[in-house]
Amino acid sequence: MEIRDLKEKIFEAGKEIGFEDMEINYISNKKFNCKVFDNSIDSYNISVEGGLSFRGVFNNKMGYSYTEKVDETSIELLLKKAKENAQVIENDDIEEIFPGSPVYEKVDIFSQEFAEVSIEEKMQLLINLSQKVKMLDKRVDKVLFNLYEDHESTRMIFNTKGLSKVEKGNIGIIYFSLLVKDSKDSKSSDILKVTRDFKDFNYEEMAKRVVDEAINLLGAEAVKSKEYPILLRNTAAASLLQTFIGAFSAENVQQGRSLLKNKLGEAIASHNITIIDNPHMKDKMASRTFDSEGVATKKCIVVEEGLLKTYLHNLKTAKKDGVTPTGHGYRNSYKGTLSIAPTNFFIETGDNEYDDLVASIKEGLIIIELEGLHAGANGISGDFSLAAKGYYVKNGKIEKPVNHITIAGNFYDLLKDVEAVGNDLDFAFPSESYVGSPSLLISKLAISGD
Amino acid sequence: MLNERLIENIITEALSTGGDFAEVFVEDKDTTSIKLLGGKVESTISGRDYGIGIRIINGFNSIYAYTNKTDAESLMKIASEAAKAIKENPKNIALNFMNETYNSIHNITKYPKNIGLSNKISVMREASDAAKKYSKEITQVTVGYLDEDQKILVANSEGKFVEDRRVRSRILIEAVAANSNEMQTGYFAPGAHKGFELFEEINVKEYAREAARIAVTMLNADLCPSGKFPVVIDNKFGGVIFHEACGHGLEATFIAKKNSVFADKIGEKVASDIVTAIDDGTIPNHWGSINIDDEGEKTRKNILIENGILKGYMIDKLNGRRMGMESTGSGRRQSYKYAPTSRMTNTYIAAGKSTPEEIIGNTENGIYAKYMGGGSVNPATGDFNFAVMEGYLIKKGKIDRPIRGATLIGNGPNILHKIDMVGTNLDYGQGMCGSVSGLIPANVGQPMIRVSEITVGGRKGE
């Protein structure tokens, strides 16, 4: 049965058991991925899936339920569960079904050209990459992990207030890691590329980058424990920012779980930091024209020259604060209840060349990767202490690779200690949001090593 | 769960292009999750996960397809699409299912679906109130409740046809303590392969007070010093050190392609004599336990390291082929959306001979990690990191003032040799372990142990 027909049946049955406004959210996803090993295909995965969630207002409270068995037989249970769930909600904030925004931006996040790339081309790309890295340097010992994956997904929202939105998108990802070995040491390095333009997957360039990085790290050692000026390279800075994006959510602010509470209009970062959330970037992973409540998304300046300009809102938090919603209502697939998440969220590019930033360091470290962010960084307190690797810099020159160190500090202090911003914006591993940063020069952070 | 005849047809179709093995995994799972914030029910959602995974193996190559369009036509179509990845002559494998039955070792007395939401919420409220009342410094309490009732069926071209039902319940308590300019959190999340009876057997208030106590203690803690110290890691979730530093490196996922520092080391000494480590999926009602794994193999007690000698790995069917070894009942996956691979169940360091008092008393100047946070490892190099949630300095054999922001880093194989005391107080903690085949419930465990030297990363140089 088509979703549009199923939805009518659900709304009809829902009305009968006492629901007022109702909404369904249908997300379907077609996925392909493959891995290679020893120049042939190691694994090959395909999937076609979809899930439907229902939410409805019963006695002024919103009840949620979902099913992956999307057919008529699921209607009764879906409604029964949602009604039960609505009846226990105690939070008095009003969660509403949204009739629609006056205007929606047009952003094309579905590339027909990308959708037409053949499976053979995708597999060949990965094989080429695996072969290329081995040709570049004889110290390349093995490929540790490799993956090509693409998604084609469709989001639909229909509700009884007349909203009817459909958005289709696709995206492709390559993730690749390898191990290099010499007589004394072995080191790994990885690379990630996310795009909806297949030509962006330049395997020769990717191979060179990942091999160079791993080779450069051979022989890395810990440095003496003390405070150093730190150049946090773009993707490392982005992954750190990603860990703390929750602080910008109005929900966390209202719930007393963000240290940015009462900081609107105040300086929370150094003047050279501007943070933007832009859902309308054609080539970025988290672009969307409407959020999970159907609200039109818009570009949003979150921090401007260090000053906190806004939190990220959904309808409920905006109503509570008496502000305009920012289009950041987010539900984690069809299985989640309503919360808040950024889209393409990044520190704006500065005007410093990366090499100039390195040259400006008298004695310090370049940090290229942070590990264990899910454990060693506390999203609420801002404290972090993380395993890291990178390079030791003396008089503006890279002297040696560094590992087995931890880097520790507090995210809120770090934002204020940014001395210079690079012009090399790049993005971290995608999650529900796509978070980016240029390289950041930090005045000092505590390093623990020898 | 799915018609036997249809499964037969799917497997036959899957093998039509020359695959030598095919498997159907059916999953039907009911879930409920509730969030209580500041004592009020904030959100709740319940739902049904339902879908089918089809795997085809040819030699060392594997193809995986999944869908939740489960009508016969769609299933046959996806089986046929998956099979297209192989282009050989069919191997004419005769299908003959042998329905396997067994007695579940995990007795469930109160299935979540028979318990009203209000009962679940009242347990959460008890926890929330207890944490809030602990101290004036507790400014926010979030309590999460999760239950799931997962039914699976595994059928394969070797004739396996077997089902399992896994019921799990968990409560997650997070307390935030704050003063005028800082916030710290404490967390406790007990769970088990049990129904609602779990919450009648454990005292959720005690767990809640413990979460609150951690938050308040950390709010008033000093910054952790940096450098190399002897570190005493207490029991329960402290077992995450073994899980991260070594456990992942003993999974066939990494061993089969020799992407682990522990590859080709069976029979070698990999740890100090006092270390024995085990992965046991059969402990009744434990969080990481299952009757059969997600490839239909019975779980078992696998000795990984015995008195310092590497004895075995955790192996799934596909990686077992590459290694020329049998499955150890370790094939696991988050859901039908993932192909299975070797994973941990309940993994722990066995109890030793020292009392906790002896271990602390014999440590002149070090760090005591009372509760651990999570961590991660690079299995290829063995380098790991993990966070200390609640830590203390040890001075002259006594636990001294609390410290915060400590991270422990090191190298798995090195650390194993540096375990120089193992305590008597073995206990477990519950976690969700993320890896190639998704996020799965895993128990970690150990008695108190001491590592003679480990790099501690803090914010205070010393």
Interface residues (C-beta under 8 A of the other chain):
Chain A: F37 S40 I41 D42 S43 Y44 N45 I46 S47 V48 E49 G50 G51 S53 G63 Y64 S65 Y66 T67 E68 K69 V70 S74 L77 K81 E84 N85 Q87 V88 I89 E90 N91 K142 L144 F145 L179 S186 K187 S188 A222 S225 K226 E227 Q255 G256 R257 L259 K335 G336 T337 L338 E371 G372 H374 A375 G376 N378 I380 S381 D383 F384 S385 L386 A387 N403 H404 I405 T406 I407 A408 G409 N410 A446 I447 S448 G449 D450
Chain B: T31 I34 K35 L37 G38 K40 V41 E42 S43 T44 I45 S46 G47 R48 D49 Y50 G51 F60 N61 S62 I63 Y64 A65 Y66 T67 N68 K69 T70 S74 I78 E81 A82 A85 L117 S118 I121 T139 Q140 T142 V176 A178 E182 M183 Q184 T185 C224 S226 G227 K228 K257 K258 N259 K337 A339 G373 G374 G375 S376 N378 A380 T381 D383 F384 N385 F386 A387 R404 G405 A406 T407 I409 G410 N411 T455 V456 G457 G458 R459 K460 G461 E462
